[in-house]
Amino acid sequence: MKDDRSVKNTRAEMEIAKRQSEKTFSREPKQPGRYKVYDKIKDHVSLRTVDTVIIITAALIVILLVVGIATGNPR
């Protein structure tokens, strides 16, 4: 039994080392930092909240554009 456990532990350590080595020495390009930010936002904010923020921002842009055109002085 003890040999079976030590074999499993050794195999698990080898798998961890393999993953770490692949992560460190992989030839794939690293993702830009913005993906990390997006992932953090995605983990803490619901999709409905993101949609709400986008809709409010778009509405404010349109409102400010209309107000700017209405109050602007033609020269």
C-alpha positions as a Markdown table, in Angstrom:
| # | Residue | x | y | z |
|---|---|---|---|---|
| 1 | Met | 0.0 | 0.0 | 0.0 |
| 2 | Lys | 2.8 | 2.4 | 0.9 |
| 3 | Asp | 4.4 | 1.9 | -2.5 |
| 4 | Asp | 1.1 | 2.5 | -4.2 |
| 5 | Arg | 0.8 | 5.9 | -2.4 |
| 6 | Ser | 4.3 | 6.9 | -3.1 |
| 7 | Val | 3.8 | 6.1 | -6.8 |
| 8 | Lys | 0.6 | 8.2 | -6.9 |
| 9 | Asn | 2.4 | 11.0 | -5.1 |
| 10 | Thr | 5.3 | 10.9 | -7.5 |
| 11 | Arg | 3.1 | 10.8 | -10.5 |
| 12 | Ala | 1.1 | 13.8 | -9.2 |
| 13 | Glu | 4.3 | 15.7 | -8.6 |
| 14 | Met | 5.4 | 14.9 | -12.1 |
| 15 | Glu | 2.1 | 16.1 | -13.6 |
| 16 | Ile | 2.4 | 19.4 | -11.6 |
| 17 | Ala | 6.0 | 19.8 | -12.8 |
| 18 | Lys | 4.9 | 19.1 | -16.4 |
| 19 | Arg | 2.2 | 21.7 | -16.3 |
| 20 | Gln | 4.5 | 24.3 | -14.8 |
| 21 | Ser | 7.1 | 23.5 | -17.4 |
| 22 | Glu | 4.6 | 23.8 | -20.3 |
| 23 | Lys | 3.4 | 27.1 | -18.8 |
| 24 | Thr | 6.9 | 28.5 | -18.5 |
| 25 | Phe | 8.4 | 27.3 | -21.7 |
| 26 | Ser | 5.5 | 27.2 | -24.1 |
| 27 | Arg | 6.0 | 28.9 | -27.5 |
| 28 | Glu | 2.4 | 30.3 | -27.6 |
| 29 | Pro | 2.3 | 34.0 | -27.2 |
| 30 | Lys | 1.1 | 35.3 | -23.9 |
| 31 | Gln | -2.3 | 37.0 | -23.8 |
| 32 | Pro | -2.3 | 40.8 | -23.3 |
| 33 | Gly | -3.0 | 42.2 | -19.9 |
| 34 | Arg | -6.5 | 43.4 | -20.9 |
| 35 | Tyr | -7.7 | 39.8 | -21.0 |
| 36 | Lys | -6.8 | 39.4 | -17.4 |
| 37 | Val | -8.9 | 42.5 | -16.6 |
| 38 | Tyr | -11.8 | 41.2 | -18.6 |
| 39 | Asp | -11.7 | 37.9 | -16.8 |
| 40 | Lys | -11.6 | 39.6 | -13.4 |
| 41 | Ile | -14.6 | 41.7 | -14.4 |
| 42 | Lys | -16.4 | 38.7 | -15.8 |
| 43 | Asp | -15.9 | 36.8 | -12.5 |
| 44 | His | -17.5 | 39.6 | -10.3 |
| 45 | Val | -20.1 | 41.3 | -12.6 |
| 46 | Ser | -23.1 | 39.9 | -14.2 |
| 47 | Leu | -23.8 | 40.2 | -17.9 |
| 48 | Arg | -26.9 | 42.2 | -17.2 |
| 49 | Thr | -24.9 | 44.8 | -15.3 |
| 50 | Val | -22.4 | 45.1 | -18.2 |
| 51 | Asp | -25.3 | 45.6 | -20.6 |
| 52 | Thr | -26.8 | 48.2 | -18.4 |
| 53 | Val | -23.5 | 50.2 | -18.2 |
| 54 | Ile | -23.2 | 50.0 | -22.0 |
| 55 | Ile | -26.8 | 51.2 | -22.6 |
| 56 | Ile | -26.5 | 54.1 | -20.1 |
| 57 | Thr | -23.2 | 55.2 | -21.6 |
| 58 | Ala | -24.6 | 55.1 | -25.1 |
| 59 | Ala | -27.7 | 57.1 | -24.0 |
| 60 | Leu | -25.5 | 59.7 | -22.3 |
| 61 | Ile | -23.5 | 60.1 | -25.5 |
| 62 | Val | -26.6 | 60.6 | -27.6 |
| 63 | Ile | -28.1 | 63.1 | -25.1 |
| 64 | Leu | -24.9 | 65.1 | -24.9 |
| 65 | Leu | -24.6 | 65.2 | -28.7 |
| 66 | Val | -28.2 | 66.4 | -29.0 |
| 67 | Val | -27.7 | 69.1 | -26.3 |
| 68 | Gly | -24.4 | 70.1 | -27.9 |
| 69 | Ile | -26.1 | 70.5 | -31.3 |
| 70 | Ala | -29.1 | 72.4 | -29.8 |
| 71 | Thr | -27.0 | 74.9 | -27.8 |
| 72 | Gly | -24.2 | 75.4 | -30.3 |
| 73 | Asn | -23.8 | 78.7 | -32.0 |
| 74 | Pro | -23.6 | 78.6 | -35.8 |
| 75 | Arg | -20.9 | 80.9 | -37.2 |
